[in-house]
């Protein structure tokens, strides 16, 4: 071997493999990474609310920092650290996860639409959400969010995505319970058969 030349090492190099994830798979995982809540939901949704109250500054900043950190954590893993086989998009875990993610996304979008259109232009005050999953649970938007991130965790099959799915469930299930209790106290005619988060069960 001539001076200055390098011998090719045939053994697998984890750092090399993790940084060379196939472009096709990156695009698929990137689709999931472009989550509505960190994009349109976080930036556009607040401007579409009619007659809403101002958001306190400190909770807004904390939520912004969390979304930025979580976006970095998930994106960093998928683009630099995650090791997936070439046929991962045909793996049952990815397919099931993607279907759950899509179902949660659609539920989330519809629930947000219901909440945004509760008030007519110029109206103030509170109303009972009706239609879609809101006929069964008080936290339809939270349920959609939980399903979304559960699907994301299954499709990515990583500790990072699983941690966020668990965190999402714990936080949003608590918020759903608080909202349900508030609805019952606020509206005497609130549907008594409507559950908190899981249709017919909880």
C-alpha positions as CSV (number, residue, x, y, z in Angstrom):
1,X,0.0,0.0,0.0
2,X,1.5,3.4,-1.0
3,X,2.2,6.0,1.6
4,X,-0.7,8.2,2.6
5,X,-3.3,5.7,1.4
6,X,-5.9,4.3,3.9
7,X,-7.1,0.8,4.3
8,X,-10.9,0.3,4.1
9,X,-12.3,-1.1,7.3
10,X,-15.0,-3.6,6.4
11,X,-16.4,-3.8,10.0
12,X,-19.6,-1.9,10.8
13,X,-19.0,1.5,12.3
14,X,-22.1,2.5,14.4
15,X,-21.2,6.2,14.1
16,X,-20.9,5.9,10.4
17,X,-24.2,3.9,10.0
18,X,-26.1,6.3,12.2
19,X,-25.1,9.3,10.2
20,X,-25.9,7.6,6.9
21,X,-29.6,6.8,7.3
22,X,-31.1,6.2,3.9
23,X,-32.7,9.3,2.4
24,X,-36.0,7.6,1.7
25,X,-36.4,6.6,5.4
26,X,-35.3,10.1,6.5
27,X,-38.1,11.5,4.5
28,X,-40.7,9.1,6.0
29,X,-39.5,9.9,9.6
30,X,-39.4,13.5,8.7
31,X,-43.1,13.4,7.8
32,X,-43.9,12.3,11.3
33,X,-41.5,14.9,12.7
34,X,-43.4,17.7,11.1
35,X,-46.0,17.4,13.8
36,X,-48.9,19.8,13.7
37,X,-48.5,20.9,17.3
38,X,-44.9,22.1,16.8
39,X,-45.8,23.8,13.5
40,X,-49.1,25.1,12.5
41,X,-50.9,24.3,15.7
42,X,-48.3,26.1,17.8
43,X,-47.9,29.2,15.6
44,X,-51.1,29.5,13.6
45,X,-53.9,28.1,15.8
46,X,-53.7,30.8,18.5
47,X,-54.4,33.5,15.9
48,X,-57.5,31.7,14.7
49,X,-59.2,31.6,18.1
50,X,-62.3,33.8,18.3
51,X,-62.7,35.8,21.5
52,X,-60.1,34.0,23.4
53,X,-58.2,35.3,26.4
54,X,-54.6,36.4,26.3
55,X,-52.1,33.6,27.2
56,X,-50.0,34.3,30.3
57,X,-46.4,35.1,29.3
58,X,-44.5,32.7,31.5
59,X,-46.6,29.6,30.5
60,X,-46.1,30.7,26.9
61,X,-42.3,30.9,27.2
62,X,-42.1,27.6,29.1
63,X,-44.2,25.9,26.4
64,X,-42.1,27.4,23.6
65,X,-38.9,26.3,25.2
66,X,-40.2,22.8,25.7
67,X,-41.4,22.5,22.1
68,X,-38.1,23.7,20.8
69,X,-36.2,21.2,23.0
70,X,-38.5,18.3,22.1
71,X,-38.3,19.2,18.4
72,X,-34.5,19.2,18.6
73,X,-34.4,15.9,20.6
74,X,-36.7,14.0,18.1
75,X,-35.1,15.5,15.0
76,X,-31.6,14.9,16.3
77,X,-32.3,11.3,17.0
78,X,-34.0,10.6,13.6
79,X,-31.4,12.4,11.5
80,X,-28.2,11.6,13.3
81,X,-28.5,8.8,15.9
82,X,-31.3,6.5,14.8
83,X,-30.3,3.2,13.1
84,X,-33.1,1.7,11.0
85,X,-33.0,-1.0,8.3
86,X,-33.7,-0.1,4.7
87,X,-37.1,-1.8,4.7
88,X,-38.2,-0.1,8.0
89,X,-41.2,1.6,6.2
90,X,-42.7,-1.8,5.6
91,X,-42.2,-3.0,9.2
92,X,-45.5,-3.6,11.0
93,X,-44.4,-1.2,13.8
94,X,-43.9,1.6,11.3
95,X,-47.2,0.9,9.5
96,X,-49.2,0.6,12.7
97,X,-47.5,3.7,14.1
98,X,-48.1,5.7,11.0
99,X,-51.8,4.8,10.9
100,X,-52.2,5.8,14.5
101,X,-50.3,9.0,13.9
102,X,-52.5,9.9,10.9
103,X,-55.7,9.0,12.8
104,X,-54.6,11.2,15.7
105,X,-53.7,14.1,13.4
106,X,-57.1,14.0,11.7
107,X,-58.9,13.9,15.1
108,X,-56.7,16.7,16.4
109,X,-57.5,18.9,13.4
110,X,-61.2,18.3,13.5
111,X,-61.4,18.9,17.3
112,X,-59.4,22.2,16.9
113,X,-61.9,23.2,14.2
114,X,-64.8,22.5,16.5
115,X,-63.3,24.6,19.3
116,X,-62.3,27.5,16.9
117,X,-65.8,27.7,15.5
118,X,-67.8,27.6,18.8
119,X,-68.2,31.4,18.7
120,X,-69.5,33.4,15.8
121,X,-67.6,36.5,14.9
122,X,-68.0,39.1,17.6
123,X,-69.3,36.6,20.2
124,X,-67.8,36.2,23.7
125,X,-68.3,33.7,26.4
126,X,-68.1,29.9,26.6
127,X,-70.1,27.2,24.8
128,X,-70.3,23.4,25.0
129,X,-68.3,21.8,22.2
130,X,-70.5,19.5,20.0
131,X,-69.8,17.2,17.1
132,X,-67.2,14.6,16.3
133,X,-65.4,13.0,19.2
134,X,-66.7,15.8,21.5
135,X,-70.0,13.8,21.5
136,X,-68.2,11.1,23.5
137,X,-65.4,12.9,25.5
138,X,-64.7,16.3,26.8
139,X,-61.0,16.2,25.8
140,X,-61.4,15.2,22.1
141,X,-58.4,17.4,21.1
142,X,-56.3,15.9,23.9
143,X,-57.2,12.4,22.8
144,X,-56.1,13.2,19.2
145,X,-52.8,14.5,20.5
146,X,-52.2,11.4,22.6
147,X,-53.0,9.1,19.7
148,X,-50.7,11.1,17.5
149,X,-47.7,10.8,19.7
150,X,-48.4,7.2,20.6
151,X,-48.3,6.4,16.8
152,X,-45.1,8.5,16.5
153,X,-43.5,6.5,19.2
154,X,-44.5,3.1,17.7
155,X,-43.3,4.2,14.2
156,X,-40.0,5.5,15.5
157,X,-39.5,2.8,18.1
158,X,-37.1,4.9,20.1
159,X,-36.6,5.8,23.8
160,X,-36.9,9.5,22.9
161,X,-40.3,9.2,21.1
162,X,-41.6,6.8,23.8
163,X,-40.6,9.3,26.5
164,X,-42.5,12.1,24.8
165,X,-45.6,9.9,24.3
166,X,-45.7,9.0,28.0
167,X,-45.2,12.7,28.9
168,X,-48.0,13.7,26.5
169,X,-50.4,11.2,28.1
170,X,-49.6,12.2,31.6
171,X,-50.0,15.9,31.0
172,X,-53.0,15.9,28.6
173,X,-55.0,13.3,30.6
174,X,-54.7,15.6,33.6
175,X,-55.8,18.6,31.5
176,X,-58.7,16.7,30.1
177,X,-59.9,15.8,33.6
178,X,-59.6,19.5,34.7
179,X,-61.6,20.6,31.6
180,X,-64.3,17.9,32.1
181,X,-64.7,19.0,35.7
182,X,-65.0,22.7,34.6
183,X,-67.6,21.9,32.0
184,X,-69.7,20.1,34.5
185,X,-69.5,23.1,36.9
186,X,-70.0,25.7,34.2
187,X,-73.0,24.2,32.3
188,X,-76.0,22.6,34.0
189,X,-77.0,21.0,30.7
190,X,-73.6,19.5,30.0
191,X,-74.1,15.9,28.7
192,X,-73.7,13.6,31.7
193,X,-72.9,10.6,29.5
194,X,-69.8,12.4,28.1
195,X,-66.6,10.8,29.4
196,X,-63.3,12.6,30.1
197,X,-60.9,11.2,27.6
198,X,-61.7,7.6,26.5
199,X,-65.1,7.0,24.9
200,X,-67.4,4.9,27.2
201,X,-64.6,4.2,29.6
202,X,-63.0,7.2,31.2
